[in-house]
């Protein structure tokens, strides 16, 4: 069998904007990211406003989207690294997610939509994403030269930021114009577009490395986990991200129901304040290369973790006239968005350049397991605390807990890591 290899890392590699295969991948990813941000609001609003879901049901719904990280996250990376090709898996995952989402507007149109169906749809879509992410990470070196991987990663993070900027506002408008369930259909269409773009990529895929011995599943899992845990920088990144996700999801599980019922926000206002988070995230993605160059990758990550450790206080602090509520919550979203994206882009650059290509699938899944696997725990805790303590008190618990995030990075080797991270391989001179 002829084995395809990773795209050559050569100074002659054309700019990413001139590489047709990269443009296809980037287009599909960007369209899907916008659709997913619409769903971030549309599904919870469907549950909270149209179906009258309780705080516990909202916690279960929020947990459903991330539970697959905990259940199949590690196995997904091992599976991806053993596959001879990853592109067919990416296409299949997109199409299955689209089918699951389309059941929501169909059920609403027929008058049979329920909270359990929303939970089931989130489970399916979440499972598709868990499989998609390590496969996508492993597929990227087939399309982009290794010297351009961190710049490519910045492009994708910038797309996520733009999606966070446009998606919630668009979602709020669509919810008011055509109802929340039918707004979900946009996300389904975006998954179909993503599948078509990935299917059109022509770059040959590298085959999995030939195995000279039979390797156990446990050994492959251990290899990925050991790579993350043994590296002090990767360990700190995983710990900080996991800590923030735990308490962030506790708050997210309650935010929509709190904003709509206790603060009296409309769907449009909810979308507006979340959009400010997207503006901040876009700014963070654009600033990341410059901040990392000035401070060093490690110090940038430490600074970002300190800032977003306190950003969640904005939501429980927002009490008073409507304008004050909007300014406080919107300001917290804006500052938090900048910090999270500085952290995400810089840490992604470190991971892509530090981990061997043949381990990217397993390491990506292990990082996702450690950082995303806590999300269903946080969401369920949010539902339980919101039911037992009340929404406002539970939000304070989340904000106070999030302050421990910075401990992972402040007391880690990242303080002394002077490399630029995201600038490694940025020789084509493109902005993210």
N, C-alpha and C positions, 0 to 999 in steps of 0.2 A: 504494500500500500504506500503510495506516495504521501509524504508528510509535508503539509504546508507549514511554513514557519511564520513567526511574527514579522510584521512589516519592518523592514530595515530601518534602523536609527541612523540616518545619514544627514549631514548638513545640507544636502541638496533636496531634502524633503520639501514639497511645495507647501505654501501656507494652507492652513486648514480650510479657509474659505474657498480654496481652489480645488479641494478634494471632493469629488462628487459623492463618494460613498459616505464620507463624514457628514456632508450636508444632508444626505438622506436620513442618517441616524439622528442627527441633531433636530431636523424638522419633525420627525415622528415623535421624538422625546418631548419637544417643546409643546406640540399640540396636545399630547396626552397629559402633560403637566398642567396646562390650563384647564382641561376638562376635569382633572382630579381635584383641582382647587374649587371648582364649582360644586362638586359633590361633597367636599368638606363641610359646606354649609347646607346644601340641599337635603342630604339624608337626615342630619340631626333636626333640621326644621320640620321635615316631614314627620318625624317621630314626636317632637315636642309640641308643635302647634297643631298639626292635622290629626294626629292620633292620640294626643294627650298623654304621652309617655311619662312615667314617674322618674324620679332621680335615679332609682336603682336600674330601671330599664335603659335610661340614657347611659349609665355606666356600662351595662352589658353591651349596648350597641357600640360604644366607643372601643370597648375591649375587643370586640369581634374582629375589627379591622387589623388588629396587631397581634392577636393570639397566635396566628400561624408562625410568627417569628419565634415564639417560645416552643411550639410543638414540632415544627419541621425545619426551623431555620438552619440548624447545623447539618442536617441530612441533605438539604438542598445544595450546599456548597460542595460536599463530597460527590454528589450525583453529577453536578455540572462539570467538575474537574475530570470525571470519568467518561463523559460523553465525547464521541468523535466529532460532533458538530453541535453548536449551540444556537444557531440561527433558527432552525425549525422550532425549537423549544420557545424562543422568544415570541415568535409569531403565534404559536398555539396559546401561550399564556395571555397575550393581548386579546385574542378572539374569545377565549373563555370568560375573561373579565367583562368584555362587552356584552356577552350573552346574559351573564348574571345581572348586570345593571339594567338591561332592557326589561327584565321581569318586573321592575318597580313601577315604571309608568304604565305598563300593561295591566298590572294588578290594580293600580289606582283607577284606571279607566273602567275596569270591570267592577269596581267597588269592593274589592276583596283584600286590599292591602292591609297588612298587620305589622306590628313591631317585630314579631318573630321572623317574618319574611325579610325585613330590613336587616336583621341580625345575620340571617343566613346568607344574604347577598354580600354583606360586608366580609363574612368569613371566606367566601369564594374569591372575592376580589383581593382580599388580603393574602390568601394563599398564592394567588397568581403573582402578586408583587414579590413575595418572599422568594419564589423561584426565579422571577425575572431579574432581580437585582444582581445576584452573583453571576448569572449567565451573561448579563449585559457587561459587567465589569471584565469578565473573561473574554468577551467578544471584542471589546474595544481595542486591545493590542493587535487584533487581526486587521483592523481598519486604519489605525493611526500608528505612526512610528513611536517607539518608546520615548524618544526625546520630546515628543509632543503630547505625551499622555497627561501631564499636569495642566497644560494649557487647554486641552480638550475637556478635562474635568471642570475647569473654570467656565468653559462655554456652557456645559450642562447645568452647573450651579447657577449661572446667570439666567438661564432659561427658567429654572425653578423660581428664581427671584421675580422675574417678570410675570410668571404664572401666579405667584402669590400677590403680586400687585394688581393684576387684571382679574384674576379668577374670582375672588370673593365679591368684588363689586359687581361683576357680571352675574355671579350666582345670585346675589341679592335682587338684582333687576329681573332675572329670569324667574325667580321664585314668585315675585310679585306679579309678573306679567303672565306666566303660563302655569303656575303652581310648582311646588318643590319637586314632586315626583317626575314631572316632565322635564324639569331642568336637569335631572340625572341623565336623561337621554343624550345630552351633549357629551357627557363623559364617555358614554358607551361609543358614540361616534368617534371620539378622539382615540380610543383604543383601536378601533378599526383602521384609522389613519396611520397610527403607529405601526400596526402589523404590516400594512401595505408598504410603508417606507423601509422597514427592516427587510421585508421580502425582496425589495428591489436592490439591495446592496450586492455588489458583484465581487468584492474582495474575497480571495480564497481563505478558508478557515484552516488554521493549524490543527492538525490532528492531535489527540491526546498522546502524551509520551508513551512509547511502548513499555509494557510492564514485563520485567524479567522475573518477577516473583508475584505470587498471589498476595495481595494486600488486604487486610481486614478492614472493615468499616471503622472499627474502633481506632485502628492505627491512623487512618486518614483524618478522622475527627481530631485525634490527639495532636497530630502534626499542625493542623490549623490553629487550634487553641494555644499550643505551646509557642507558636510564632508570635501571637498577640501578647500573651502573658509574660514571655521572656523579655520582650522589648519594653523598657520603661516608658518610652514616649507613647507607643501604641496602647499600653496598659492605662496610662493616664487619660488619653483621649477616650478610650472605651468607658472608663469609669465616670468621667465627667459627663459624657453624652448620656450614659445610662441613668445617672443621677438626675440630670435635668429632665429626661424623658419621663422618669417615674413621677415626679411632682408636676411636670407640665401636663401630662395626661390626666392626672387627678383633677387639675384645674380645667382642662379642655372638656372633660366629661360633663362638667357642670356649667360651663360658660354660656352656652346657647340658652339653656333653660333659665339660668340666672338673669341674663341680659334681657330676654323676652318677657319673663314673668315678673321679676322684682324691679328691674330698671325700666321696663316698658319699652325697650328698643324694638323697632320694626326690623324686618328682614334686611331692608336697605341700610339701616344704621349699623346693624351687626356687620354687614358686608363692608361698610365704609371704614370702621375701626380696624377690621382685619386687613383691609387693603393697605393701611398704613404700615402694617408689619411687612407687607410685600415691598413697599417703597424702601423701608429700611434694609430688607434683605437684598434688594437690587443694589443699593448703595454699598452694602458690605461686600458683595461679590465683585463690584468694580474697584473697590478700595483695597481688597485683600492683597493683590500683588505688590502694591506700593507700601502698604503698612508692613507686610512681611519683609520687604526689602529694607525698610528703615529700622524695624525692631528685631528682625529675625523671626523665623517660623515659630520657634518655641515660645518666645515672649508674646507674640501675637495671640497664640492660643491661650496662654495664661491670662492676658488682659481681657480677651473676649469672654472667658469663663467667669471672671470676676464680675463683669458688667451684667451678663445675663443671669447670674446668680440672684440679682436683686430686681430684675425687670418684672417678675411676676407680681410684685407688690402693687402694681398699678391697678389691677382689677379689684381686689378687696378695698383698696383705698378710695376708689371712685364713688363717692357719696356726696350728694348735693344737687344743685341745679343741673339740668341736662347738659348745658355747655361744659360745665366742670367735669362731669362724668365722661363726656366725649374726649375732652382734652387730655385727661389723666390716662384713660385706657388707651387712647390713640397714641399718646406719647410713649407709654410703656411698650406698645407694639412696635413703634418705630425704632426705639433704642434697642429693644430685644432683637429685632430683625437684623439690624446691623451687626450686633455681636454674634448672633448665631451663625450668620453667613461668613463672617471673618473666621470663626472657629471651623466651620465645615469645609470651606474651600482650602484653607491652609492645612488642616489635618488630612484631607483627601490627597493633597499633593505629597505629603510625607509618606502616606500609605502606598501610593502608586509607585513611588520611586524606591521605597525601601524593601518592598516585597517582591520576590521572584515571580515572573509571569505564571509559572506552573502552579503557584500556590494562591493566586489571586482569588479564585473561586472559593476556596476553603477559608481564607483569611477574611474575605468579604462577608461570608456567611457567619463566621465566628463573631466578627465585629457587629453584624446585624443582630445576632442572637444576644450578645451582651448589652447592646444599646437599645434595641427595639423590643427584646423579649420582656422587658420590664413594663412596657406600655400597657398591656392588658391588666397587669397587677395594679398600676396606678389608676387606670380607668375604673376598675371594679372598686378600688378603695374610695375613689371619688363618689361613686354611686352610694356606697355604704355610709360614708361620712356625711354626704349630703342629706341622706335619709335620717340619720341618727342625730347629727349636730345642727342641721340646717345648712342651707347653701352658703351663706356668707361666712359662717365659722369654718366650714370646710375649705373655702377659698383661702382663708388665712393660714390654715394648716399647710396647704400646698405652697404658698409663698414663703413661709418660714422654712419649710423643708428644703426648698430649692437653694437656699443660701449655702448649703453644705456642698454644692457642686464645685465651687472653686477650690475646695480642699484637695481634690484629685490632681489638679494641675499645679497649684502653688507649691506643693511639696513633691515635685517630680523633676526628672531630668530636663523637662521642657524649659525650665527657667534658664538653662545654660545652652539651649540649642540655638545656634546662631544662623544655621542654614536658612535659605529663603523659602524652601519648600515649594510653594506654588510657582516660583520663578524658574525652577529647574526645567530646562528644556524649552524655555519661552523665547527661543531665538527667532521665531518668526515675527516678533514685534506686534502681535495682535492683542488687542484688549480682550478680556474675557467676554 
